[in-house]
């Protein structure tokens, strides 16, 4: 029984390890719209005079630039937010917190009168 549990645990860890490494691909290696760009370029080689393919290539280029700019803005915001939180932490350390004042104890309530016992049914 103990060996079975050990084998199941090892198998589960192995599966999670494999699944984790498959999702840990390098984000810089994968560009947005990369497959679409390759497909349009391949079709443009076959039909260079096709207006729709030319239009699609232009739109893909502008979309890639827009996505790249958006990611740069997001990373800049993320870094500035981290800087602000670091500054807040240093500010917190500068000011000592005053210990809370102990409140006076509340007066105890008088105990509730007990409920009368119900008569037994015949």
Secondary structure, 3 states (H helix, E strand, C coil): CHHHHHHHHHHHHHHHHHHHHHHCCCCCCCCCCHHHHHHHHHHHHHCCCCHHHHHHHHHHHHHHHHHHHHHHHHHHHHHHHHHHHHHHHHHHHHCCCCCCCCCCCCCCCCCCCCCCCCCCCC
